[in-house]
Amino acid sequence: MKKYIVKRLLIMIPVILLVSVFAFGIVQLAPGDAADLYLSPDANAEQIELTRERLGLNQSVIVQYFKWLVNVLQGDLGISFSTRTSVLALIFERAVPTLQLMAMTLLVAYIIAIPLGMICAKYKNSWFDNLVTTASFAGVSVPNFFLGLGVIYIFALQLGWLPTGGRETLGGNDSFWESISYYILPVSVLATSYAANMTRYVRSTMIQVNDENYMRTAVSKGLSDNKLTWRHGLPNALVPILTVIGSDIPRLIGGAIVTEQVFRWPGMGQLMMTSISARDYPVIMAINLISALAVLFSNLIVDILYAYVDPRIRY
């Protein structure tokens, strides 16, 4: 196992480098110039060139990339063009709300989806199974931004039960309900698609497991339904479920960008959108790098968990 982990960590190095090269190239190909943000429309050529030199934009793309890479290896993600503050400090400030939103989303989605999928598998083709399957297809099909605008209109504007967005109220009383109320709508919107997707996977996986010979043997021995499901069914269904969990994390990072915009959530997604609008290249590159690392490490953790969940898997 140790050799496998070390090998995977070594493989990550060229992958991260390739991701950074492509991300840096795409950023450079984007239309516009970050120097325009610092100058008035009637700025002359000398002023433009001085600003580009101050920002390091007058150098070739290759030189800019290697300077950025050397700084990153030293733990320096650069200075934001728009706020003139440390990118690392800016990332830490915005990462906490995003991580809280992601953790609550996955927790709510899986608490709902795994039991529902198991029940649907047990009573397949029943009215309950058909109802949940239909709802799952609807949950996967509805875009996050559309669902987000819908719940804001109903629960925030029409009923007035919940805030329209943000993370806190200026001058609020910081009560438990007030803090939780800001999470309800964005978490519900994000969790809908992930719960729907996970429900379908758990259902199909559990149906396959229930048809295995060892499950029939356990039934013939008189095991109760609870023991049959929790001790024999679910453990053997965990490998494909873990695969889905590993793919949900990258999807959630991308989905949070849209949802954070809809609900004005002060996280990484909203920072990414404002940085793209402001052509804030250091921040964009830092977010791309962190997102790539999150995807790689989440996949590594899932692969390691395979061996512990299923003893037949050995690296």
N, C-alpha and C positions, 0 to 999 in steps of 0.2 A: 504493500500500500504506500509506503514512504517513497519508493522509487517512482510509483505512478504519479504521486502528488508533485514530486520534484520535476518530473518530466513535463507534466501539464503546466507548471509554473514557468518552465523554460520556454515552452511553446508559446506562452502568452506574450513573451517579449517581442518576437517579430510581428505577431498579430497586432499588438498595440502600436508598434512603429508604422505598420501599413495603414492602420486606421487613422493615425495622426497625419500621415502624408496625404491621404485622400481628403481628410477633413480640412487640412490647411490649404490644399489646392482648391477645393470647392469654395472656401471662404475668399480666397484671392480672386476667384473668377466671378464672384458676385458683383453686380453693377454698383457703381458709386464709389466714393472714396471717403474714408473716415475723417480726412482733413477737412472736408466740407462742413462738418459739424462745428468746427471751431472758427469758421470764417464767415464773414458777411458775403452776400451774393456779389458785391462789387469789389471783392479782394483781387489784388493784382497777382501776377505770376510769381513775383518774388515772395510775397506773403504766403502763397500756397506752398512754394518749395520749402520755405523755412519751417512751416508747420509739418510738412511731410518728413522733413529731416528730424525734427524734434520727436516725432512719433516712430521713427525708424522705418517709414514706408517708402523712402527713396532708395532703399537697398533692393537687390534682386530677391526674388522669392526664395531661392535656395539659401541665401545668407540669412534671410529673416527666419526661415524654418529652423536652421541649425542653431541660431541664437536662442530661439524659443525652446528648442529641445534641450540645450545645455542648461538653461535656466530651470526648466521643469525637473531635470535630473537633480538639481540642487534644491528642489523644493520651492522654487519661485515660479508662480503661475503668471506673473506680470502685474501690470497696473491697468485698471480699467480706463479705456479712452473717455468714456462718458462721465464717470463719477470721480476719476482720478484717485481711487482708493485701491487697496490691495485686492486682487482677484480672489486670493485664497480666503481673505476675511469675508468678502462678499458671498462666496460659495458657502462657507460655513453658516452664515446668517440665513441664507435661503434654503440650505439643505435640511435643516431641522423641521420646518413645516412640511416639506415634501415627504420626508421619511415618516413623519407622523401620519400624514394622509395615506401613504402607501401601506403602512403597517395596518391601519384600521380597515382599509379597503380589503386587503387580503384576508384579514381575520374574519370580517363580516361575511365575505364571499364564501370562504371555505366552511365556516360554521353552518351556513345555510345549504351549500351545494352538496357536501359529502353525505349528510344524512338523507337529503332528498334523493340523490342518485341511488343510494342503497335501497331506499323504500321503493323507488320506481323499478329497480331490478328485481326486487322480491315479488312485486305485484305487477309484472310487466303485462302490457296490453290491457290493463284495467282503466277505468275512467280517470283515476288519479294519475296514472302514468301518462295517459294521453294529454291530460291537462297540463302537467308539468313539462312534458316534451314540447308542447305548443308554446308555452310561456318561455321556455329556454330558447327556441328558435327566434321568438320575438325579441328577447333580451339581447341576443347576439346581433340581430339585424338592425336595431335602432341605433343610430349614431349618438355618441356621447353629447355632442354639442346640442343636438335636437332635444334629447331627453333632458339635458340640463336646463335649457331655456323653458321647456315645458313645466318642470317642477318648480322653477323660480316663479313662473307666472301663476301657478296654482297655489303653492304653499307659502310663497312669500308676498306676492302682490295681491292676490284675491283673498286668501284666508288670513294672511298676516301672522302665521304661526312661526315662521322661521326667517332669519335674515337673508337678504338677497345674495350676499357674498362677503368677502373679507374673512378675517380670522379673529377679530376682537372689536369691541366697541370703545371708542375713545371716551374716557370718563365713566366707563361701565363699572358695575359692582363686582366683576370677576367671580360671579357665582358659578357653581358647577353646571347648572343648566345653560347659563349664558355661554360658557366655554364649549359645551357639547353641541349646542344648537348650530354653531358655525360649521361643524363637521357633518351634520346629518345629510344635507343635500349633496355636497360633493362626494361623500363616501357612498351614498346610495346610488348616485349616477355611475361612479366608477365600478362599484361592486356588482351592479346589475349584469354587465356583460361577462365579467369573470365568473360570477356564480352560475350564470346560464351555461357558459362553456364547460365549467367543471362538472356541473350536474350531468351533462350529456356523456362526458368521458367516464365518470364514476358509474353511471348506469350501464353503459356498454361493456365496461371492464368487469363489473360485478356479474353481469349476465354470462359472460364467457367463463368466469371463475366458477359460477354456480353449476355450469354444465360439465365441469371436470370430474374425473373418476373419483378423486380423493374426497370431493364434496359429497358424491353419492354414497361413498363408503361411510363417511361421517354421519350422514342421514340414517343409513341402515343400522348404525350402532346406537341410535336413539338420542343423539345430541340435541339439545334445545336450540331453538332458532337464534337466540342471542349468542350462545357459544359458537354456533355454526358460522354466524356472520362475523363476529368480532375476533374470534380466535383463528379461524381458517379462511374465511372469505376475504376480509379487508386486508390482512397482511400480504396475501398473494396478489392483491390488486394494487398495491402501493407503488410498484415500479412504474407503470404507465401514469399513475396519478402524480408521482414525483416529476415525471417528464413534463407534464402540463404545468406544474408549479414552476419549474425552471424556465419555461417559455413565457409564463405570465409576467415575470419580473421585467424583462425587456419591453414587453407590450405595455406594461403599466407605466414605465418611464415615458414612453411616447404618448400614451393616452392622457397622462397627467398634464402635458403641455396644453392641450385643448381645454381640459376641464378647469385647470387653474386660470385660464383666460376668462372662461365663462363666469366663474365664481370669484374672480379677482383674488385668488389665493396667493399669498406672497411667498411662493416657492420657486423651485428651480425652473419649472415650466414657464412661469410668467417672466422670470429673469431671462430665459432663452429668447422669448419673443421680443422683449424690449431691447435686448442686445442685438438681435438681428436687425431691428428697425433702426438702431443707432449705429450700426456697423461697428460694434464693439468687438473687434476680433479676438483680443485676449480672453474675454469672458466666453465667447462662443467656443473657442478651442478648449478651454478648461472644462466646460460642460460636456463637450463631445468626448473628451478623454475620460472623465469620471463616469459617463454613461457606458463607455466601452469596458472599463474596468468592472463596473457593476454587472454587466452581462457575462463577462468571462468568469468572474468569481462565483456568480450564482450558478452557472453551469458546472463549475468545478465542485461546488458543495453538493449539488444534486447527484453528480456522478459518484462522489464519495458515499453519499447516503444509500446509493443502490446496493453497495456491498453489505451494509449493515441491515438493510431491510430484507434482502434476499441472499441467504448464505450461498446460493449457487453461483452468484456473481463474484468472481475473484479477478483482481488486476495483477 
